[in-house]
């Protein structure tokens, strides 16, 4: 094996609910089935996960294929039919090591040795039938109690303990629900998810592509770039009432900056480095150190604060190839990143206002079910005083706002705790988007100051925040949420006009010209093809509206209008069409207007300060 492991490498989630016990037990039953079919199998760990479980195993030269999952499931059914009891037994450490060594279970021996090194004197096993597994439990009573609402889903590779220098194991994933009807609903959702997969839609709708020459780095085509830039413009417009000013900062900076900020010590594995003129530089993975530099270029007074500094600069973070996925996990991306420099007394109002901004944005994009998490200090962070203060501040603010939230222990950034926002999409899948992080550490590291009312220097507080998060990730999640049918204001092509016959073409071209003059994105399909074929293509390309003009429509001074997803057409005059499209296209302006009115009604028009 490799270097000595720690207990943390083998920690599994707590099992507190009945369905989690069922999932945990199903993982054991699956391992039992694999052992029956492949007697030489060696097992790693088999924890519960969201909706199911997995088990890592070493099958030697055997390479499983998807068809093998049915064979393993059939063996699981035989085991559950035998209905063996799960029996717990405690063993002294030495006895357990000897038992698993004699069984050839080297990975289990490694786990036990790590537990012994951590001071444990005994471990427990669970026996079900003739299968014995190292496990602390808990389990259900009998194997049959896992029910029939389970299914083995996929096979993947996973390095032992997540380290690339260790052996590659086979990982089998399964799902389990208390009722078979829940499983069937879940499988239906998965089928729908395949249709909505943003990678599939991105190719079909000519939005973006990926190429081997730039791993995990998307190429946005003209249509995709239009959507991307409209998202950025939406946020730029929303920044105005909330008092943000935009800055532009360099891509590559001397490594000394990243050592001062702490990124070099805490984030080095995710950074890109280069040598220029015998100096070491790093490509920025975050904007925060650059914003502290802008802040420090001039004297700041308490009257200047809060300063809200926004940045759409491109970021680069190294992600292992095994975890990159479409637009949702990439190596180069843009964030709607911003940092607020404020006085301690301004923390509450600023974070409350930012939360309002976050929720207003998500609601506009159709994400109305938002989960809030408070992520606290990672265990490796030793200095606790500022952390405790920051965590307590965020907790009290969330309670004051009467927001339901969960504590995500140990998941904070290295410089401070954070509030994370997870949205539920059209398929009820959860995705993390925005974050608000409270930071007392970077202002200290960069010796930031403002002059207080008593003419004394005071450290500002820094609030890191992003609402979309990664633009790439938000693009992918939104694309799946709307199944490729973007709202009118965001669609790459908003309207397609189609003449019925040659004599209708001039009429169509003239109206297309008028719509374009009003800032609408319009194209014309005047090919000599059937109207049915052209209408089907509009649906495939998910264009929000199609306008058809025949002799009768022209005589009435209008068009036959069809909205995407609908089967019927409605006759409308040109003026009615123009008014409808103006209203739909102005939807982002309505959000900005509502935000402005809400801020003014509270008599809390934000100040911007100077960003020098």
C-alpha positions in Angstrom: 0.0 0.0 0.0 1.1 3.6 0.1 1.8 6.2 2.8 0.2 5.7 6.2 -3.5 6.8 6.2 -5.4 8.8 8.8 -8.8 8.0 10.1 -10.2 10.9 8.2 -9.6 9.0 5.0 -12.2 6.5 6.0 -14.9 8.6 7.7 -18.4 7.9 6.6 -21.5 10.1 7.0 -23.6 9.6 10.1 -26.6 7.3 9.7 -29.6 8.7 11.5 -32.8 7.8 9.4 -34.5 4.6 8.5 -33.8 5.0 4.8 -30.1 5.7 5.5 -30.0 2.4 7.5 -31.6 0.7 4.5 -29.1 2.2 2.1 -26.2 1.3 4.4 -27.5 -2.3 4.6 -28.0 -2.5 0.9 -24.3 -1.6 0.4 -23.4 -4.6 2.5 -25.8 -6.9 0.7 -24.3 -5.7 -2.6 -20.8 -6.5 -1.3 -22.0 -9.9 -0.2 -23.4 -10.5 -3.7 -20.2 -9.4 -5.3 -18.2 -11.7 -3.0 -20.4 -14.6 -4.0 -19.9 -13.9 -7.7 -16.2 -12.8 -7.5 -14.7 -14.7 -4.5 -11.3 -12.9 -4.9 -12.9 -9.5 -4.4 -11.3 -7.1 -1.8 -13.4 -4.4 -0.3 -12.7 -0.8 0.6 -15.5 1.4 2.0 -19.3 1.4 1.3 -21.0 4.6 2.6 -24.4 6.0 2.1 -24.8 9.0 -0.2 -27.7 11.1 -1.4 -30.4 8.8 -2.7 -28.3 5.7 -2.2 -24.9 4.1 -1.6 -21.7 2.9 -3.2 -19.0 0.4 -2.5 -15.4 0.5 -3.6 -13.8 -2.9 -4.4 -10.7 -4.4 -5.9 -11.7 -7.1 -8.4 -8.2 -7.8 -9.7 -8.2 -8.3 -13.5 -12.0 -8.4 -13.7 -13.5 -5.4 -15.5 -17.2 -5.0 -14.8 -19.5 -3.8 -17.6 -23.0 -2.4 -17.2 -24.6 -5.8 -17.9 -22.9 -7.2 -14.8 -25.0 -5.0 -12.6 -28.1 -7.1 -13.5 -26.2 -10.2 -12.4 -25.2 -8.6 -9.1 -28.8 -7.4 -8.5 -30.1 -10.9 -9.1 -27.6 -12.3 -6.5 -28.8 -9.5 -4.1 -32.3 -10.8 -4.5 -31.2 -14.3 -3.6 -29.5 -13.0 -0.5 -32.5 -10.9 0.7 -34.8 -13.9 0.0 -32.6 -15.9 2.5 -33.5 -13.2 5.0 -30.4 -13.4 7.2 -30.1 -11.3 10.3 -27.5 -8.5 10.6 -25.4 -9.5 13.7 -23.0 -7.0 15.4 -19.8 -8.3 17.0 -17.1 -6.4 18.8 -13.4 -7.4 18.3 -10.1 -6.4 19.9 -8.0 -4.6 17.3 -5.4 -7.4 17.1 -8.1 -10.0 16.6 -9.8 -7.9 13.8 -6.5 -7.4 12.0 -5.7 -11.1 12.1 -9.3 -12.0 10.9 -9.2 -9.7 7.9 -5.6 -10.6 7.1 -6.5 -14.2 6.9 -9.5 -13.3 4.6 -7.1 -11.4 2.3 -9.0 -8.1 2.9 -5.9 -5.9 2.8 -8.0 -2.6 2.6 -9.9 -3.5 5.7 -6.7 -4.2 7.5 -5.4 -0.7 6.5 -8.6 0.8 7.9 -8.2 -1.1 11.2 -4.6 -0.1 11.5 -5.5 3.6 11.1 -8.1 3.2 13.8 -5.5 1.6 16.1 -3.1 4.5 15.4 -5.8 6.9 16.4 -6.2 5.1 19.8 -9.1 2.7 19.1 -8.8 -0.5 21.0 -11.6 -2.4 19.4 -13.7 -2.4 16.2 -17.1 -3.9 15.3 -18.2 -6.1 12.4 -21.6 -7.0 11.1 -22.3 -10.5 9.8 -25.2 -11.2 7.4 -25.3 -14.8 6.3 -21.8 -16.0 5.7 -20.6 -12.4 4.8 -18.7 -10.5 7.5 -17.8 -6.8 7.0 -16.0 -4.2 9.1 -18.6 -1.7 10.1 -19.7 0.5 13.0 -23.4 0.3 11.9 -26.2 0.8 12.3 -28.1 -1.6 10.1 -31.7 -2.8 9.6 -32.7 -6.1 11.3 -32.8 -8.4 8.3 -31.4 -8.4 4.8 -35.0 -8.5 3.3 -35.7 -5.2 5.1 -33.9 -3.3 2.4 -37.1 -3.8 0.4 -37.4 -3.8 -3.4 -37.0 0.0 -4.1 -33.3 -0.3 -5.0 -31.3 -0.5 -8.3 -27.6 -0.6 -9.1 -27.0 2.3 -11.4 -23.4 2.6 -12.6 -19.8 1.6 -12.4 -16.9 4.0 -12.0 -13.2 4.0 -11.0 -12.1 5.5 -7.7 -8.6 5.8 -6.3 -8.3 4.2 -2.8 -8.6 7.0 -0.3 -9.0 9.5 -3.1 -5.2 9.6 -3.8 -3.9 9.1 -7.4 -0.8 7.2 -6.1 -3.1 4.5 -4.7 -4.7 1.6 -6.5 -7.7 2.3 -8.8 -10.7 0.5 -7.4 -14.1 -0.4 -8.9 -16.9 1.7 -7.5 -20.5 0.4 -7.9 -23.3 3.0 -7.3 -26.8 2.1 -6.3 -29.9 4.0 -5.3 -32.5 3.0 -2.8 -35.9 4.4 -1.6 -38.3 3.2 1.0 -41.0 2.5 -1.6 -40.7 1.1 -5.1 -42.9 4.0 -6.4 -40.3 6.4 -5.2 -37.6 4.5 -7.2 -39.8 4.6 -10.3 -40.3 8.3 -10.0 -36.5 8.8 -9.5 -35.7 6.7 -12.6 -38.3 8.7 -14.6 -36.5 11.9 -13.4 -33.2 10.5 -14.5 -34.6 9.9 -18.0 -35.9 13.4 -18.1 -32.5 14.6 -16.9 -30.8 12.9 -19.8 -33.0 14.9 -22.2 -32.1 18.1 -20.4 -28.4 17.4 -20.0 -26.7 20.7 -20.7 -23.9 19.0 -22.6 -26.4 17.5 -25.0 -28.4 20.7 -25.4 -25.3 22.8 -25.8 -24.4 20.8 -28.8 -27.9 20.6 -30.3 -28.5 24.3 -29.9 -25.0 25.3 -31.0 -24.2 27.1 -27.7 -20.8 25.7 -26.7 -18.3 23.0 -27.2 -15.3 21.4 -25.6 -12.0 20.4 -27.2 -9.1 18.2 -26.1 -6.6 21.1 -26.7 -8.2 23.0 -23.7 -9.4 20.4 -21.2 -12.4 21.4 -19.1 -12.4 24.8 -20.8 -15.6 25.6 -22.7 -15.7 27.3 -26.1 -18.8 29.5 -26.3 -20.2 29.8 -29.8 -22.0 32.9 -31.0 -25.4 31.9 -29.6 -23.9 30.8 -26.3 -21.8 33.9 -26.0 -24.9 36.0 -26.5 -26.7 34.3 -23.6 -23.5 34.5 -21.5 -23.1 38.2 -22.1 -26.8 38.8 -21.4 -26.4 37.2 -18.0 -23.5 39.5 -17.2 -25.5 42.5 -18.4 -28.4 41.5 -16.2 -26.1 41.5 -13.1 -24.4 44.8 -14.2 -27.8 46.4 -14.4 -28.8 45.0 -11.0 -25.6 46.4 -9.5 -26.7 50.0 -10.1 -29.5 50.3 -7.4 -27.4 48.2 -5.0 -24.4 50.6 -5.3 -21.7 48.4 -6.8 -18.8 49.7 -9.0 -17.0 47.5 -11.4 -13.3 47.1 -11.5 -10.9 45.2 -13.8 -7.8 43.4 -12.4 -4.8 41.5 -13.9 -4.8 37.7 -14.7 -1.3 36.9 -13.6 0.3 38.2 -10.4 3.5 37.6 -8.5 3.4 34.6 -6.2 4.2 36.9 -3.2 0.7 38.2 -3.3 -0.8 34.8 -3.0 1.5 34.0 -0.1 0.3 37.1 1.7 -3.3 36.3 1.1 -2.9 32.7 2.2 -4.0 31.1 -1.1 -0.5 29.7 -1.6 -0.7 27.8 1.7 -4.3 26.7 1.4 -5.1 26.6 -2.3 -1.8 25.8 -4.1 -3.0 22.5 -5.6 -5.7 24.3 -7.5 -3.5 27.1 -8.9 -1.5 27.5 -12.2 2.0 28.9 -12.0 4.5 30.3 -14.5 8.0 31.8 -14.5 8.4 35.2 -16.2 11.7 37.2 -16.0 13.0 34.9 -13.3 10.0 35.6 -11.1 7.3 33.2 -10.1 3.7 34.2 -11.0 0.3 32.6 -10.5 -2.8 32.8 -12.6 -5.5 34.2 -10.4 -8.0 31.6 -9.0 -9.9 34.4 -7.2 -10.2 38.2 -7.3 -10.2 39.0 -3.6 -6.4 39.9 -3.2 -6.6 42.3 -6.1 -9.6 44.1 -4.6 -7.7 44.6 -1.3 -4.9 46.2 -3.4 -7.3 48.6 -5.0 -8.8 49.4 -1.6 -5.3 50.1 -0.2 -4.4 52.7 -3.0 -5.8 55.6 -1.0 -6.8 56.7 2.5 -10.3 55.5 3.4 -12.6 57.2 5.9 -15.6 55.6 7.6 -17.7 58.0 5.5 -16.5 56.2 2.3 -17.8 52.9 3.5 -19.3 50.6 2.4 -17.3 50.2 -0.8 -18.8 47.5 -3.1 -16.4 46.4 -5.7 -17.5 44.1 -8.5 -15.3 42.1 -11.0 -16.2 39.9 -13.9 -12.5 38.9 -14.4 -11.7 35.4 -15.8 -10.5 32.9 -13.2 -8.5 29.7 -13.5 -8.5 26.8 -11.1 -7.0 23.4 -11.6 -9.5 20.6 -11.2 -8.6 17.0 -11.6 -9.9 15.4 -14.8 -12.0 13.0 -12.8 -14.1 15.7 -11.3 -14.6 18.1 -14.2 -18.1 17.9 -15.8 -19.5 19.9 -18.6 -20.0 23.6 -17.6 -20.7 22.7 -14.0 -17.0 22.0 -13.1 -14.5 23.7 -15.4 -10.9 25.0 -15.2 -11.6 28.5 -16.5 -14.6 30.5 -15.7 -16.0 33.9 -14.8 -17.8 34.8 -11.5 -20.2 37.7 -10.8 -17.6 38.3 -8.0 -17.8 41.2 -5.6 -16.3 42.3 -2.3 -17.8 44.7 0.2 -15.5 46.6 2.5 -17.5 47.9 5.4 -17.3 48.9 9.1 -18.2 46.3 11.7 -21.5 48.2 12.3 -22.4 47.8 8.6 -22.1 44.0 8.5 -25.7 43.4 9.3 -27.3 45.8 6.8 -24.8 44.7 4.1 -25.4 41.0 4.4 -29.2 41.4 4.7 -29.2 43.5 1.6 -27.0 40.9 -0.2 -29.3 38.1 0.8 -32.2 40.1 -0.6 -30.3 40.6 -3.8 -29.6 36.8 -4.1 -33.2 35.7 -3.5 -34.5 38.4 -5.9 -32.2 37.1 -8.6 -33.0 33.4 -8.1 -36.8 34.1 -8.1 -36.5 36.0 -11.5 -34.8 33.0 -13.1 -37.4 30.6 -11.7 -35.5 29.2 -8.8 -38.0 29.7 -6.0 -37.0 26.8 -3.7 -33.7 27.9 -2.1 -31.9 26.1 0.6 -29.5 28.1 2.9 -26.5 26.6 4.5 -24.0 28.1 7.0 -20.6 26.6 6.4 -18.3 26.8 9.4 -14.5 26.6 10.2 -12.5 23.8 8.6 -10.9 21.6 11.2 -7.4 22.5 9.8 -7.9 26.2 10.7 -6.3 26.7 14.1 -7.0 30.3 14.9 -10.5 30.4 16.3 -11.2 33.9 17.7 -12.1 35.7 14.5 -13.8 32.6 13.1 -16.1 32.3 16.1 -16.9 35.9 15.9 -17.7 35.7 12.2 -19.7 32.5 12.5 -21.8 34.0 15.4 -22.5 37.1 13.3 -23.8 35.2 10.3 -25.8 32.8 12.5 -27.6 35.7 14.2 -28.3 37.5 10.9 -29.9 34.4 9.4 -32.0 34.0 12.6 -33.1 37.6 12.4 -34.2 37.2 8.8 -36.1 34.1 9.9 -34.4 32.0 7.2 -34.4 28.3 7.7 -30.7 27.2 7.4 -28.5 24.2 8.1 -25.1 24.2 9.6 -22.5 22.7 7.2 -19.7 22.0 9.7 -16.2 22.4 8.5 -17.0 23.5 4.9 -16.0 27.2 5.2 -13.3 28.9 3.1 -9.8 29.2 4.6 -10.5 32.9 5.4 -13.9 32.8 6.9 -17.4 31.2 7.3 -19.9 31.5 4.5 -23.6 31.3 3.7 -24.2 29.0 0.7 -27.4 29.0 -1.4 -28.6 25.8 -3.1 -31.5 26.0 -5.5 -33.9 23.3 -6.6 -34.4 23.0 -10.4 -37.4 21.8 -12.5 -36.4 18.2 -11.7 -36.1 19.0 -7.9 -32.3 18.5 -8.1 -30.2 20.7 -5.7 -27.4 22.9 -7.1 -25.1 25.2 -5.2 -25.0 28.7 -6.7 -24.3 31.8 -4.6 -22.2 32.4 -1.5 -21.7 35.2 1.0 -18.5 35.0 3.0 -17.5 37.1 6.0 -13.8 37.7 6.3 -11.8 39.3 9.1 -8.6 37.6 8.0 -7.6 39.2 4.6 -8.0 42.7 5.9 -5.6 41.8 8.6 -3.1 40.1 6.2 -3.2 43.1 3.9 -3.2 45.6 6.7 -6.3 47.4 5.4 -7.6 50.4 7.4 -10.1 53.2 7.4 -10.1 56.3 9.6 -12.9 56.1 12.2 -14.9 59.0 13.7 -12.3 59.5 16.4 -9.6 59.8 13.7 -8.2 56.4 14.7 -7.2 53.6 12.2 -9.7 50.7 12.2 -9.7 47.4 10.2 -12.6 47.1 7.8 -14.5 43.9 7.4 -14.5 42.2 4.0 -17.6 40.4 2.6 -17.0 38.1 -0.3 -20.1 37.4 -2.4 -21.2 35.9 -5.7 -24.9 35.4 -6.8 -24.6 33.4 -10.0 -21.3 31.9 -8.7 -19.5 30.6 -11.8 -21.2 32.0 -14.9 -20.4 28.7 -16.7 -22.0 26.7 -13.9 -25.1 28.9 -13.8 -25.4 28.8 -17.6 -25.4 24.9 -17.4 -27.9 24.7 -14.5 -30.3 27.3 -16.1 -30.1 25.5 -19.5 -31.2 22.2 -17.9 -33.8 24.0 -15.7 -35.5 25.5 -18.8 -34.8 22.4 -20.9 -33.0 24.7 -23.5 -36.0 27.0 -23.9 -34.6 30.2 -22.6 -36.9 33.1 -21.6 -37.6 35.6 -24.4 -35.2 38.2 -23.2 -32.3 35.7 -23.0 -32.9 33.5 -26.1 -30.2 33.7 -28.8 -32.9 34.0 -31.5 -36.1 35.4 -30.1 -38.4 35.4 -33.2 -38.4 33.5 -36.4 -40.5 34.8 -39.3 -41.8 32.6 -42.1 -43.6 33.6 -45.3 -46.1 31.1 -46.6 -45.3 31.9 -50.3 -42.9 34.0 -52.3 -45.3 36.9 -52.6 -45.2 37.2 -48.7 -41.5 37.6 -48.4 -41.2 41.4 -48.7 -43.8 41.8 -46.0 -41.9 39.5 -43.7 -38.6 41.1 -44.4 -40.0 44.6 -43.7 -41.4 43.6 -40.3 -38.2 41.7 -39.4 -36.3 45.0 -40.1 -38.7 46.8 -37.7 -38.2 44.3 -35.0 -34.4 44.4 -35.3 -34.5 48.2 -35.1 -36.2 47.7 -31.7 -33.2 45.5 -30.5 -34.8 42.1 -31.0 -33.0 39.1 -32.3 -34.8 37.9 -35.4 -34.2 35.5 -38.3 -36.2 34.6 -41.4 -36.8 31.1 -42.8 -37.9 31.7 -46.4 -36.8 28.4 -47.8 -39.0 26.6 -50.3 -39.9 24.0 -47.7 -43.3 23.0 -46.2 -44.6 25.1 -43.3 -44.9 22.0 -41.2 -41.2 21.2 -41.6 -40.1 24.8 -40.8 -42.4 24.9 -37.7 -40.9 21.6 -36.4 -37.4 23.2 -36.7 -38.5 26.2 -34.7 -39.6 23.8 -31.9 -36.3 21.8 -32.1 -34.3 25.0 -31.9 -36.5 26.2 -29.0 -37.1 29.7 -30.5 -39.6 31.5 -28.3 -41.9 32.8 -31.1 -42.6 32.0 -34.7 -44.5 34.5 -36.9 -46.2 33.2 -40.1 -47.5 35.5 -42.8 -49.8 34.3 -45.6 -52.1 36.4 -47.8 -54.8 36.5 -45.2 -52.5 37.6 -42.5 -51.1 40.4 -44.6 -54.6 41.5 -45.6 -55.4 41.8 -41.8 -52.1 43.7 -41.2 -50.7 41.0 -38.9 -49.2 37.5 -38.4 -50.2 34.1 -37.2 -48.2 33.9 -33.9 -47.1 30.7 -32.2 -45.4 30.5 -28.9 -42.8 27.8 -28.2 -44.4 24.7 -26.7 -47.9 25.5 -27.8 -49.8 23.8 -30.6 -52.2 26.6 -31.6 -51.6 29.8 -33.4 -53.1 33.2 -32.6 -53.6 36.1 -35.1 -52.1 39.3 -33.9 -51.6 42.8 -35.4 -48.1 44.1 -35.8 -48.6 46.6 -33.0 -49.8 43.9 -30.6 -46.8 41.8 -31.5 -44.4 44.8 -30.9 -46.0 45.6 -27.5 -45.9 41.9 -26.4 -42.2 41.5 -27.4 -41.3 44.8 -25.7 -42.9 43.7 -22.4 -41.1 40.3 -22.5 -37.8 41.8 -23.5 -37.9 44.3 -20.6 -38.3 41.6 -17.9 -34.8 42.3 -16.5 -35.6 46.0 -16.3 -38.6 45.2 -14.2 -36.3 43.4 -11.7 -34.0 46.4 -11.4 -37.0 48.7 -11.1 -38.4 46.6 -8.3 -35.1 46.5 -6.5 -34.7 50.3 -6.8 -38.2 50.9 -5.4 -37.6 48.5 -2.5 -34.4 50.2 -1.5 -35.9 53.7 -1.8 -38.9 52.6 0.2 -36.6 51.7 3.1 -34.9 55.1 2.8 -31.7 53.1 2.4 -30.2 54.2 -0.9 -26.7 52.7 -0.7 -23.5 54.8 -1.0 -20.8 53.6 -3.3 -17.7 55.3 -1.8 -14.6 55.7 -4.0 -12.9 52.7 -5.5 -10.0 54.9 -6.6 
